[in-house]
Amino acid sequence: MIFERILRWLYPPKCVLCGKVLAEEETDFCSCCRIDAPVCPVDHRKKLPFLDSWLGVWYYEDSVRRSLLRYKFHGVQSYAKPYGQMLAMKLQQNHPDGFDLLTWVPISALRKFTRGYDQVELLASAVGAELEMEAIPLLTKVRHNRPQSGITGDAQRRANVLGAYRVTDPELLKDKKILLLDDIITTGATVSECARMLLTAGAKEVHCGAVAIARRKKRSR
Ligand SMILES: [Zn+2]
């Protein structure tokens, strides 16, 4: 107990989103962020190709965006657990019947090597711990494409990921209801391509969950 207090004094825990030092009664998120974070509503009418459903915890903007950048590019791997808890809670609320298998959108072996970790794999393990499911690598990335973040245009993003993923073991996913996780959904091209591969290999349904969803900009004509 005393040790914990000293540790807290030396390394005060900070809010996962805004980075503010937390009050003693707060865990992971400060009370402001718990209220004001841009929660992404679940709109069942919005469709993404090949996905039976999809949802995200927050919109990808402001403190959420900065938090995910720290997680993805600055080694703050400890965010996987609080992200995973929030995502798992939302998935349980929207899918009370659960899923047969849990997997994630993998990064390439080269990117995992240079980054030192696969941030989506860590997220999948954290969600799996909450849902009492093992995260299974059903997909592998076979082509090291350009990062989607540097490409504008829906068609270009679809083309960039086409054929980039392979199913590891088709036998595993026959007639299964699959939960596919990613960290950020921007246009949905990546998760749609992964879902297409899983369905082609025999999966029954693919549902997607992400930490954050980018708001679609209005098309200028
Ligand atoms: Zn905060």
Residues whose N, C-alpha, C, O or C-beta is under 5 A from the ligand:
A	BS01	ZN	C15 L17 C18 G19 C30 C33
